[in-house]
Each structure stands twice: as structure tokens, then as C-alpha cells.
Amino acid sequence: MDTLHRELEGLIGELAPSFIDLEQLERLVTEDDLLAFDGECTIHDGCRPIQF
């Protein structure tokens, strides 16, 4: 099933390439979040520093 899925994604990518590079979008959003929170995000549980 994985091989079929990869082949299908390859065909779709050739016929209708993505308008948005998702990796680049993720990098830009991360950079924007870091700037908005002075390099430290405290909104998301995974971003908060561990308190001992």
C-alpha cells in the first residue's frame, strides 16, 4: 500500500504541483511565531519550558 501511495503522490505532483511549499510555509510560520514571542512561545504546552 505504501508503494502505491508514493506512486500516486508522484503522479499527482507531476500533474498538479502544489501551489504552496508546505515545508517553507512551516519555516515562515515558525519564524513569525518566534518573532512575535521574542523567541519564546508560552502559549502551546509543547513550547513551555519544563519547570522542576
N, C-alpha and C positions, 0 to 999 in steps of 0.2 A: 504494500500500500504506500510506503514512503517513496519508493521509486516512482510510482505513478503520480503521486502528489508533486514531487520535484519536477517531473517532466511537464505536468500540466502548468505549473507556475512558470516554467521556462517558456512554454508556448504563449501563455498569456502575456508575459513580459515582452516578448518579441512583437506580438500583435498590438497590444495596447500598453505601452510603457507607462509607468506611474508618473503622475504629474508632480508628486511630492516625494523627495528622497526622505524616507522616514528616519534614517539614521541622522541626517543633517538636521531635520526638524527636532529630534530629541536633543541633539547637542545645543541648538539655539534656545530651546526652552530651558534647558538646564542652566545655560549661561545667564539667561534672563532671570531665572529664579535666584541664582547666586547674587546677581547684582541687586535685585530687589530686597534681599535679606542680608546684605553686607557679607555675603559669603557663608552665612549660616542660616539654614532653614529650621524653624522650630514648629512649623505647622504640622508636618507629617510625622507620625510615630517613628518611622524608619530614619528620619533625619535628625531627630533629637539626640543630643549626647547622652551617653549612659551615665546615670547617677549611681554612685556607690554609697 
